[in-house]
Amino acid sequence: MKESERKVEGGKLLRIKVDVQENLIKNVSIEGDFFAHPENTIEQIEQELTNKEIDSDLEKIVQEIIDKNNAELVGVTAKDINEVILEALK
């Protein structure tokens, strides 16, 4: 399992752990001191990213989940999540 963390714009911590096998995300954990409304949004993002190819448009996938659920992430963006996942995979 690879891990990356950083303070994103606004000072919130975003920590992501990702396990990749054969170019597929097998497990991803998104944590930090940000907020998501509804609260299960992060869990839905983690589930949706599972079994996606690492070269997929992960930012688009995350944003689609946010939009579909009329969710709000406070302190992080879909772009932040994408960038920290890619950092973990380096």
Secondary structure, DSSP 8 states (H G I E B T S, - for coil): -EEEEEE-TTS-EEEEEEEEETTEEEEEEEEES-EEESTTHHHHHHHHHTT-BTTS-HHHHHHHHHHHTT-EEES--HHHHHHHHHHHH-
